[in-house]
Amino acid sequence: MKPFLLLASRAEDAAADDEYAAYLRYCGLAPEQLRRVRLEAAPLPHLDLAEYSGVIVGGSPFTSSDPAEKKSDTQHRVERELAGLLDHIVEQDFPFLGACYGVGTLGRHQGAVIDRTFGEQLGGVEIELTEAGLADPLLHGMPRRFTAFTGHKEACSSLPSHAVLLASSQACPVHMFRIKQNLYATQFHPELDAEGLVTRIDIYRHAGYFPPESAEELMTAARTFTVTEPMTILKNFVARYAG
């Protein structure tokens, strides 16, 4: 089997390693089957897509819709590199799954409107599949409604006409979409279970995502949710594209 590629951009080692471990666990892959490139650490190396089964983009501290002057040099570099890679991925309809940051990257690349209209608080959210979502092979075996963890400042407020809406929540109309046949993005985190969210709350308690004094309350709230269905997407992605 050709390996899959995980493109990560979390600067904190603990968060980056926990994310990688979650993708290994829920994709059902061994480390040699999921190669990781940390985009925030160094320029993107040359990639030959023919060497991979598919590309996964993890979550990110970067906010695509921020004004250019507020973005760091690193964010500008990462955005340029991902946009260039997406040129090839979209042209080839190469298997792609972007989680959370995938909406800001694939969405903007394809002409979606990404802004702060539909941000959601950190925690568990009920997601509902559209009719197209129920019929999509990447969502095979998923119930129409399920709980997933979210937490995002920006989201997609308008999809381009060639995109297919697959899932929504009450507060965020675009939670998952598909471009062509093999290009997917989710706003929720398909790799994140309750303990994974607790770990991120602890790591990011002083990063400005929420008041530091609310961290313990958020951790307690996270543990009240049982989140298991979104991981099916990762299993389906690997099963469909492993080659």
C-alpha positions as CSV (number, residue, x, y, z in Angstrom):
1,M,0.0,0.0,0.0
2,K,1.2,3.5,-0.8
3,P,1.3,5.6,2.4
4,F,-1.1,8.5,3.1
5,L,0.3,12.0,3.7
6,L,-0.7,14.1,6.7
7,L,0.0,17.9,6.3
8,A,0.1,19.4,9.8
9,S,0.7,22.9,11.0
10,R,0.4,22.9,14.8
11,A,3.5,24.5,16.3
12,E,3.2,22.9,19.8
13,D,4.8,19.5,19.7
14,A,2.3,18.0,22.2
15,A,-0.6,19.1,20.1
16,A,1.0,18.0,16.8
17,D,2.0,14.6,18.2
18,D,-1.5,14.0,19.7
19,E,-3.1,14.9,16.4
20,Y,-0.8,12.5,14.5
21,A,-1.5,9.7,17.0
22,A,-5.3,10.3,16.6
23,Y,-5.0,10.0,12.8
24,L,-3.0,6.8,13.1
25,R,-5.5,5.3,15.5
26,Y,-8.7,6.2,13.7
27,C,-7.4,5.7,10.2
28,G,-6.1,2.3,11.3
29,L,-2.6,3.0,9.9
30,A,0.9,2.3,11.1
31,P,3.4,5.2,11.2
32,E,5.1,4.1,8.0
33,Q,1.6,4.2,6.3
34,L,1.0,7.8,7.3
35,R,3.8,10.2,6.6
36,R,3.7,13.5,8.4
37,V,5.0,16.9,7.2
38,R,4.8,19.8,9.6
39,L,4.2,22.8,7.4
40,E,4.9,25.4,10.2
41,A,8.4,24.0,10.8
42,A,9.9,24.2,7.3
43,P,9.0,24.8,3.7
44,L,7.0,22.1,2.0
45,P,9.3,19.7,0.3
46,H,8.8,18.5,-3.2
47,L,5.9,16.0,-3.3
48,D,5.1,13.5,-6.0
49,L,1.4,12.7,-5.5
50,A,1.9,9.4,-7.4
51,E,3.8,8.2,-4.3
52,Y,0.8,8.5,-2.0
53,S,-2.7,7.0,-1.6
54,G,-4.2,10.3,-0.5
55,V,-3.6,13.6,1.3
56,I,-5.0,14.6,4.7
57,V,-4.8,18.2,6.1
58,G,-5.1,18.5,9.8
59,G,-6.4,21.4,11.9
60,S,-4.4,24.6,12.2
61,P,-4.0,27.7,14.3
62,F,-4.1,29.7,11.1
63,T,-7.3,31.6,10.2
64,S,-7.6,31.9,6.4
65,S,-10.0,34.9,6.5
66,D,-7.7,37.1,8.6
67,P,-6.5,40.3,6.9
68,A,-3.2,39.8,5.1
69,E,-1.4,42.3,7.4
70,K,-2.4,40.2,10.5
71,K,-0.9,37.0,9.1
72,S,2.6,35.9,10.0
73,D,5.3,35.2,7.4
74,T,4.9,31.5,8.3
75,Q,1.2,31.6,7.6
76,H,1.6,33.4,4.3
77,R,4.2,30.7,3.3
78,V,2.0,27.8,4.3
79,E,-1.0,29.3,2.5
80,R,1.1,29.7,-0.7
81,E,2.4,26.2,-0.5
82,L,-1.0,24.6,0.1
83,A,-2.6,26.6,-2.7
84,G,0.1,25.4,-5.1
85,L,-0.3,21.8,-4.0
86,L,-4.1,22.1,-4.3
87,D,-3.6,23.2,-7.9
88,H,-2.3,19.7,-8.6
89,I,-4.6,17.9,-6.3
90,V,-7.8,19.5,-7.8
91,E,-6.6,19.1,-11.3
92,Q,-6.0,15.4,-10.8
93,D,-9.0,14.9,-8.5
94,F,-6.5,13.3,-6.2
95,P,-7.9,11.9,-2.9
96,F,-8.0,14.7,-0.4
97,L,-9.5,15.2,3.1
98,G,-9.1,18.5,4.9
99,A,-10.3,18.6,8.5
100,C,-11.3,22.0,9.9
101,Y,-8.4,23.9,8.1
102,G,-9.5,22.0,5.0
103,V,-12.5,24.3,4.7
104,G,-10.3,27.3,4.7
105,T,-7.8,25.9,2.3
106,L,-9.8,23.8,-0.2
107,G,-12.8,26.1,0.2
108,R,-10.9,29.3,-0.6
109,H,-9.0,27.6,-3.4
110,Q,-12.4,26.7,-5.1
111,G,-14.0,30.1,-4.6
112,A,-16.0,29.6,-1.4
113,V,-16.6,32.5,0.9
114,I,-14.7,31.9,4.1
115,D,-15.5,34.4,6.9
116,R,-16.5,34.6,10.6
117,T,-20.2,34.6,10.1
118,F,-20.7,31.0,11.3
119,G,-18.0,30.3,13.9
120,E,-18.9,27.8,16.6
121,Q,-17.8,27.4,20.2
122,L,-15.5,24.7,21.4
123,G,-17.4,21.5,22.2
124,G,-19.8,18.9,20.9
125,V,-22.2,19.8,18.1
126,E,-24.9,17.8,16.4
127,I,-24.1,17.4,12.7
128,E,-26.8,16.4,10.1
129,L,-26.1,14.8,6.7
130,T,-27.8,16.1,3.6
131,E,-29.3,13.7,1.1
132,A,-26.1,13.9,-0.9
133,G,-24.2,13.2,2.3
134,L,-26.2,10.0,3.0
135,A,-25.4,8.8,-0.5
136,D,-21.7,9.7,-0.5
137,P,-19.3,6.7,-0.1
138,L,-17.1,8.6,2.4
139,L,-20.0,8.8,4.7
140,H,-21.1,5.2,4.2
141,G,-22.4,3.7,7.5
142,M,-23.0,7.1,9.1
143,P,-26.3,8.0,10.8
144,R,-28.1,11.0,9.5
145,R,-27.4,12.8,12.8
146,F,-24.2,12.4,14.9
147,T,-22.1,14.4,17.4
148,A,-18.7,15.8,16.5
149,F,-16.3,18.2,18.1
150,T,-15.9,21.6,16.7
151,G,-14.3,24.9,17.6
152,H,-13.6,27.4,14.8
153,K,-13.5,31.2,14.3
154,E,-14.2,31.0,10.6
155,A,-16.4,28.8,8.3
156,C,-17.8,28.7,4.8
157,S,-20.7,31.0,4.4
158,S,-21.2,30.4,0.7
159,L,-20.1,27.4,-1.4
160,P,-19.3,27.6,-5.1
161,S,-21.9,26.1,-7.5
162,H,-19.8,23.1,-8.3
163,A,-19.4,22.0,-4.7
164,V,-21.7,19.4,-3.1
165,L,-22.9,20.1,0.4
166,L,-22.7,16.9,2.6
167,A,-23.4,18.0,6.2
168,S,-24.5,21.0,8.3
169,S,-25.2,22.0,11.9
170,Q,-27.8,24.3,13.3
171,A,-25.2,27.1,13.7
172,C,-23.0,26.4,10.7
173,P,-24.6,25.6,7.4
174,V,-21.5,24.1,5.7
175,H,-19.8,21.4,7.8
176,M,-18.7,19.1,5.0
177,F,-18.6,19.4,1.3
178,R,-17.1,17.6,-1.8
179,I,-15.5,18.9,-4.9
180,K,-15.4,16.7,-8.0
181,Q,-15.4,13.0,-6.8
182,N,-12.5,12.7,-4.4
183,L,-11.9,16.1,-2.7
184,Y,-13.5,16.5,0.7
185,A,-13.4,19.1,3.5
186,T,-15.0,19.0,7.0
187,Q,-15.4,21.8,9.5
188,F,-15.7,19.4,12.4
189,H,-12.8,17.3,13.5
190,P,-13.2,13.6,12.4
191,E,-10.1,12.6,14.4
192,L,-11.1,14.1,17.7
193,D,-12.6,12.2,20.7
194,A,-13.3,13.5,24.1
195,E,-9.8,12.9,25.6
196,G,-8.2,14.4,22.5
197,L,-10.3,17.6,22.9
198,V,-9.3,17.7,26.6
199,T,-5.7,17.5,25.6
200,R,-6.0,20.4,23.2
201,I,-7.9,22.5,25.7
202,D,-5.0,22.0,28.2
203,I,-2.4,22.8,25.6
204,Y,-4.1,25.9,24.2
205,R,-5.5,27.3,27.5
206,H,-3.2,30.4,27.1
207,A,-3.4,30.7,23.3
208,G,-6.3,33.1,23.2
209,Y,-9.0,30.6,21.9
210,F,-10.9,30.9,25.2
211,P,-10.5,32.6,28.6
212,P,-7.8,30.5,30.5
213,E,-10.0,30.3,33.6
214,S,-12.6,28.4,31.6
215,A,-10.3,25.6,30.7
216,E,-11.4,23.2,33.5
217,E,-15.1,23.8,32.7
218,L,-14.5,23.1,29.0
219,M,-12.7,19.9,29.8
220,T,-15.5,18.7,32.1
221,A,-18.0,19.6,29.3
222,A,-16.0,17.7,26.7
223,R,-16.1,14.5,28.8
224,T,-19.9,14.6,28.8
225,F,-19.9,13.7,25.1
226,T,-19.4,10.4,23.5
227,V,-18.0,11.0,20.0
228,T,-17.4,7.9,17.9
229,E,-19.2,8.3,14.5
230,P,-17.0,11.0,12.8
231,M,-14.0,8.5,12.9
232,T,-15.9,6.4,10.3
233,I,-15.0,9.0,7.7
234,L,-11.3,8.4,8.3
235,K,-11.8,4.6,8.1
236,N,-13.8,5.1,4.9
237,F,-11.2,7.4,3.4
238,V,-8.4,4.9,3.9
239,A,-10.5,1.9,2.7
240,R,-11.6,3.7,-0.4
241,Y,-8.2,5.1,-1.5
242,A,-5.5,2.8,-0.1
243,G,-3.6,1.5,-3.1
